[in-house]
Amino acid sequence: MIGRQITVRGRVQGVGFRPFVWRLARDAGLRGHILNDGAGVTIAAWGSQAALDKFLHNMTESPPPLAAIEAVTTKRLSAVAPSGRFRIAQSDSGEISTEITPDAAICSDCLTEIHDPNDRRYRYPFTNCTHCGPRLSIVKRIPYDRAQTSMRDFEMCDDCQREYDDPSDRRFHAQPNACPICGPKVWLENEEGPIDCTDPLTETAQQLMQGQIIAIKGVGGFHLACDATDAKLVQKLRERKHRKAKPFAIMAKDVDQIRVYCHLSDAEANLLATPASPIVLLKMRQDAPLSSIAPGLDRIGVMLPHAPLHHLLMARVDGPLVMTSGNRSHTPQVTNNDQARSTLADIADAWLMHDRDIVNRLDDSLMRLDHDGPSVLRRGRGLAPAPIHLREGFAGVAQTLAMGAELKSTFCLLKNGQAIPSQHIGDLTTAEIYADFRAKIALFRKLYGMKPEVIAVDMHPDYLSSRWGRHLAEDIGARIVRVQHHHAHMVSCLAEHQINPDDALTVGLVLDGTGLGSDGTIWGGEILQGDYRGFERKAHFAPVALPGGEQAVREPWRNLVAHLIAAFGDDWQQQITGTPISQMLARKPTALISQMIAQRLNAPLASSAGRLFDAVAAALGVAFDQQHYEGQAAMELEAMIGYRAISGGYSAAVSDQGIISWQPLWSDLITDLQAGVEPAMIAARFHIGLAEVLADTVTRVASEAHTNRIVLSGGVMQNRFLHRHLAEKLRARDLTVLRHANLPANDGGISLGQACIAALRD
């Protein structure tokens, strides 16, 4: 009999891995034990060589559904085999390098139990097992044991304890294990206090169907819910929440109900039903009574019930519900009961509460199925904090903390050759979200035993993320590294695709709103050539003024005037004669804008792709006066296109220095407006022309660089129509196109790139 010590790293805690190994070891006749520790799990096993080999093969080839094995190492044990059968030992501590498992939607076994009148968990809204349930949302530290979670306050009854202690039970060491006798409780209350009712979920459903707005405490925070088919009620929610136009998400009972309102492919249905259970953007049916859910758009975010509470609630209502974040605009999603009572008092009519604390706020993940696979648009519940495993070039680099950007904020830890991007936090534009950002960094550092030696920040000195990074670096003695915004976008995609740092020469097409360039000007439409360690700016959009700075981001008509001046000079007003633009701009202070641009008075130049989209949208009357949320103009512009057959797009001029001028585009667009071409056709020609010009320029740069690897990144790359046509044109020229799939292409994915760049910088 020989002995082996086996260390397994990866997502192996809180996923039923120990009982799985216990059963395999006993079936193989092995002696020894398994335990959780800071690095994952450690196994000491004795048996014949053949039995050990078979055991290792079965363990790595068919792990539990939520497990993810990153690495397995073995070494010989000289100790004598212990007596007795294989057992599960007490958890150990040590340096923390294991993964924390994302929260997982209810599994089929638990779902069966909550609908079975003969089961002791019938209609229990906190049913879970090792294959499903809360994880990151309740964990305070690791190793992941019940005492380290918000379930420590609920002492298990005898029946739950027996399940928890039995390695043959699927609830063995399921840390959130509970039942109606011993677990969390749910209740409904209004401003007068708890509502006396025998079944709070049934009462909640009745109030929802009677036109009430209910705040519902979920897995990662509160949602605000109401009947999604009642346009007046949805408008009331918008008014109360001060959310004039930004889309709401909805929750449907099942895929059959979704198909009543949306087009749904089998692949999209499968994406909805994954353990992550994300919101998925789906094409609305034209006759669906949901126009108030996403004004001006043709897609809406839809999710299925993911927690048992949601399944039980949706079984009691007649149709889909709005299920949007429970917060005021520009503040974090509410997570605790007292805060919900005060913050949502003038929004919700009642509150469906429970007494299990949410340790870590998690917004719902948002995904979309594109032509070349799923894309993550927001990474939250169900996806975070799954790590990004990096190539061997990152082994042994300094522990690094990357602070992300200002909008769509995330941060990223890099340690032991893997990167751990945080969940979506939000825009660092309010004190509440900034405080939440700092608190989450502190929590993750504790969870992962992180002692950063390097802190990466965006080059923009005034980003709050950069300020906090500098403060933290000074406080703990870490080295600060400033990373250019668009370089970080490009590298985040390289890292996501596990490109080796020593073989990473790439052309990156990065299109976004604004980011500080390495020359001190504002960038946003960039073609870069480089790798993890550096880059060159090979081509870019011609800079155009931003009259009013940030005000130009909010008011697209300002960008329209700036682009017309850039294209036609002082003659711009004569050029637009006979177009709707002339009439729309007649009521705006265009003389003042012209003066600001001419005198460079609060009108910085920017090569921004996002602002080009805003200008074209405004020319077609889309979000002309104001954008009520980031990207509104561009999203509505894309939605106008529909499914039209387009023969060609507008052109551009590219100088020998790689500066892309849009003057020809504006000439063609104005001509079409004067000829009465429908706006949808103009929108399509704009997208197609943009794709053609960019594909041609990227191809030239790649040829000169002798590389065929192309990265598509930046928030504008979340434009489905543009991305598809760009990728098709580039692949037709035998270029390899890398796109974001597991992280957002927008600033939500930038912290990964920052971390990788900083970790490799001397």
Disulfide bonds with the S-S distance in Angstrom:
none
